[in-house]
Amino acid sequence: MRVVLISAEASGHRLGQALATELDATHLRLDLAAVGPVETLGLVSRALRTVRDVEATVLAMGADRVVTIDAPTLNLRLAARLRRRGIRVLHWVSPQIWAWRGYRRHRIARSVDALGCLLPFEPALYRDTGLHAVFTG
């Protein structure tokens, strides 16, 4: 199985590295893709081009699974595109829907196959969406 990890900011890189270490211990083929500081892009067209470029790269790599890490503005858009291509996607680090934009939970549920939550109360927020959300800490 080929698993691709995608992060777009320093905090995601740190989480991804820890996950990569754990996954490598199970002898999966693993690729770690660091997109770069997406929050500074500033231009919508450039952000969309980045999503398309990363999507093409993931498809060329022959990924079976993708883990998108944090950076929901970029990664949830990318996740939805990959999922439509038949690639199973786990998004790690639930967006803070409990603090703002709670309506996004249904869009998140349509974009990914599973969601890793850092806070113990977050999985319950997705219960009525049908999304498999789990507390990972």
C-alpha positions as CSV (number, residue, x, y, z in Angstrom):
1,M,0.0,0.0,0.0
2,R,1.3,3.5,-0.9
3,V,0.4,6.2,1.6
4,V,1.1,9.9,0.8
5,L,1.2,12.5,3.6
6,I,0.5,16.1,2.6
7,S,1.1,19.1,4.8
8,A,1.2,22.8,4.0
9,E,2.5,24.5,7.1
10,A,5.1,24.0,9.8
11,S,2.7,22.5,12.4
12,G,1.4,20.0,9.8
13,H,5.0,19.1,8.9
14,R,5.7,18.2,12.5
15,L,2.6,16.1,12.8
16,G,3.3,14.5,9.5
17,Q,6.9,13.6,10.5
18,A,5.6,11.9,13.7
19,L,3.0,10.0,11.7
20,A,5.6,9.0,9.0
21,T,7.8,7.5,11.7
22,E,4.9,5.4,13.0
23,L,3.8,4.3,9.5
24,D,7.3,3.5,8.5
25,A,7.4,1.1,11.5
26,T,4.6,-0.9,9.8
27,H,6.6,-1.1,6.5
28,L,4.2,0.8,4.3
29,R,5.6,2.6,1.3
30,L,5.4,6.2,2.4
31,D,5.8,9.5,0.7
32,L,5.8,12.8,2.5
33,A,4.9,15.9,0.5
34,A,5.4,19.3,1.9
35,V,3.5,21.9,-0.1
36,G,4.9,25.0,1.5
37,P,3.5,28.1,3.2
38,V,0.1,28.1,1.6
39,E,-1.3,30.7,4.0
40,T,0.9,33.3,2.3
41,L,-0.2,32.6,-1.3
42,G,-2.7,35.5,-1.3
43,L,-4.1,34.7,-4.7
44,V,-7.0,32.4,-5.2
45,S,-5.9,31.4,-8.7
46,R,-2.5,30.4,-7.4
47,A,-4.0,28.4,-4.6
48,L,-6.2,26.5,-7.0
49,R,-3.2,25.9,-9.3
50,T,-1.4,24.5,-6.3
51,V,-4.3,22.1,-5.6
52,R,-4.3,20.9,-9.2
53,D,-0.5,20.5,-9.2
54,V,-0.5,18.5,-5.9
55,E,-3.4,16.4,-7.2
56,A,-1.5,15.5,-10.4
57,T,1.6,14.6,-8.3
58,V,-0.4,12.3,-6.0
59,L,-2.0,10.6,-9.0
60,A,1.4,10.2,-10.7
61,M,2.8,8.6,-7.5
62,G,0.1,6.0,-7.6
63,A,-1.2,6.7,-4.1
64,D,-3.6,4.2,-2.5
65,R,-4.3,6.4,0.5
66,V,-3.7,10.1,1.3
67,V,-3.4,11.7,4.7
68,T,-3.9,15.5,4.5
69,I,-2.7,17.3,7.6
70,D,-4.2,20.5,8.9
71,A,-4.4,23.5,6.5
72,P,-8.1,22.9,5.7
73,T,-8.4,25.7,3.2
74,L,-6.0,23.9,0.9
75,N,-6.2,20.3,2.0
76,L,-10.0,19.8,2.2
77,R,-10.3,21.1,-1.4
78,L,-7.5,18.7,-2.4
79,A,-9.1,15.9,-0.4
80,A,-12.4,16.2,-2.2
81,R,-10.7,16.1,-5.6
82,L,-8.7,13.0,-4.7
83,R,-11.7,11.3,-3.2
84,R,-13.6,11.8,-6.5
85,R,-10.6,10.0,-8.2
86,G,-11.2,7.0,-6.0
87,I,-8.4,7.6,-3.5
88,R,-9.3,7.2,0.2
89,V,-8.5,10.2,2.3
90,L,-7.9,10.8,6.0
91,H,-7.8,14.4,7.1
92,W,-5.9,14.8,10.3
93,V,-6.6,17.8,12.5
94,S,-10.3,18.7,12.5
95,P,-11.0,22.3,11.6
96,Q,-12.2,24.2,14.7
97,I,-15.9,24.0,13.7
98,W,-16.8,24.3,17.4
99,A,-15.3,27.8,17.4
100,W,-16.6,29.1,14.1
101,R,-18.2,27.9,10.9
102,G,-20.0,24.9,12.3
103,Y,-21.9,24.6,9.0
104,R,-18.7,23.3,7.4
105,R,-18.9,19.9,9.0
106,H,-21.2,18.6,6.3
107,R,-18.8,19.7,3.6
108,I,-15.9,18.2,5.5
109,A,-17.9,14.9,5.7
110,R,-18.3,14.9,1.9
111,S,-14.7,15.7,1.3
112,V,-12.9,12.9,3.3
113,D,-13.4,9.3,4.3
114,A,-12.2,9.7,7.8
115,L,-11.1,12.6,10.2
116,G,-8.6,12.6,13.0
117,C,-9.4,14.9,15.8
118,L,-6.9,16.4,18.3
119,L,-9.5,17.3,20.9
120,P,-11.6,14.6,22.6
121,F,-15.0,16.3,22.2
122,E,-14.6,16.9,18.4
123,P,-15.7,13.4,17.1
124,A,-19.2,14.0,18.5
125,L,-19.6,17.1,16.5
126,Y,-19.6,15.0,13.3
127,R,-21.8,12.2,14.5
128,D,-24.9,13.2,12.5
129,T,-22.8,13.6,9.3
130,G,-21.9,9.9,8.9
131,L,-18.2,10.8,8.9
132,H,-15.9,8.4,10.7
133,A,-14.2,10.9,13.1
134,V,-11.9,9.6,15.8
135,F,-10.0,11.2,18.6
136,T,-6.2,10.9,18.0
137,G,-4.9,13.3,20.5
